[in-house]
Amino acid sequence: MTKKKLTYNEAVSEIEEILQLIENEELDVDDLSTKVKRVSALIKMCKDKLHKTEQEVEKILNEIDN
């Protein structure tokens, strides 16, 4: 089974959902560590995606200038 790759918006939505659970104290203490690790991984994925997109846009803009 292949794992579906999350889009940027899906990752941000999941981060927001987890943060909402933490803020509302709805998250079980036993799950806290797991959720924090998940948020960390999602943030890293989002940062990587933004960095790659920035590089692609810069490349396109440089090609237009030439």
C-alpha positions in Angstrom: 0.0 0.0 0.0 1.4 3.4 -1.0 1.2 6.3 1.4 -0.5 9.4 0.1 1.7 12.4 0.2 0.2 15.3 2.1 -0.2 18.6 0.4 1.0 21.7 2.2 -2.6 22.7 3.0 -3.4 19.3 4.4 -0.3 19.4 6.6 -1.2 22.9 7.9 -4.7 21.8 8.7 -3.5 18.8 10.6 -1.1 21.0 12.6 -3.9 23.3 13.4 -6.1 20.4 14.5 -3.5 19.1 16.9 -2.7 22.5 18.3 -6.4 23.0 18.9 -6.5 19.7 20.9 -3.6 20.8 23.0 -4.9 24.3 23.6 -8.3 22.9 24.6 -6.6 20.3 26.9 -8.5 17.6 24.9 -5.3 15.7 24.2 -4.5 12.8 26.5 -1.2 13.1 28.2 -0.2 9.6 26.8 -0.7 10.9 23.2 1.0 14.3 23.8 4.5 13.1 22.8 3.3 11.4 19.7 1.3 14.4 18.6 4.2 16.8 19.2 6.5 14.5 17.1 3.8 14.5 14.4 3.6 18.3 14.4 7.4 18.6 14.3 7.5 16.3 11.2 4.7 18.3 9.5 6.4 21.6 10.2 9.6 20.2 8.7 7.7 19.0 5.6 6.0 22.4 5.2 9.4 24.3 5.6 10.9 22.0 2.9 8.0 22.5 0.6 8.2 26.3 1.0 11.9 26.3 0.4 11.6 24.1 -2.8 8.8 26.3 -4.0 10.9 29.5 -3.4 13.8 28.0 -5.4 11.5 27.0 -8.3 9.9 30.5 -8.4 13.4 32.1 -8.3 14.5 29.8 -11.1 11.5 30.8 -13.3 12.0 34.5 -12.6 15.7 34.2 -13.5 14.7 32.5 -16.8 12.3 35.3 -17.6 15.0 37.9 -17.0 17.4 36.1 -19.5 
